[in-house]
């Protein structure tokens, strides 16, 4: 999954990745490119926040060796498998409200502007970065 970074790095992410500006920091990034994790990896490499990193229902297992080579210690990474998550959106919202995570990454079927605004509010309140990958 994230080991595709080198391939994704060469792709242009401006058309399919939309960071949402909140004050001076991008808290929410919505991407419709399920193969391009460049913005996420750049964020994880530069974010000084040492809280946990949570993957909600990823399409595959994160490559912990690759993450460690990128400077991310595996003890900070939590993964909730897709087959154990019944409602990704509800879990995403409650996770963002918990203030326990530096970054939350989720895969959803879709998102709209009202949902993005709601997620932005949760991100801002908890100062949690959120990356949402959508199928459409």
CORNOR-V979733 format. One line per field, one symbol per residue. phi: phi as a letter, one per 40 degrees, with the letter a starting at -180 (. if undefined). burial: # if it has 16 or more other C-alpha atoms within 10 Angstrom, else .. A space follows every 50 residues. Layout:
BEGIN
phi: ???
burial: ???
END
This chain:
BEGIN
phi: .cccdcccdcccbccbbbcbcbfcbccbbbbbbcbbbdcccccccbcccb ccbbbbfccaccccccccccgbccccbbbbcdcbbcbdcccdccccccgb bcabbbbbcaabcdcdcccdccccccfbcbbbbbca
burial: .#..#..#....#...###......#########.######..#...... .#######...#.#..#....#....#....#.....##..#..###.## ########..#....#..######.#########..
END
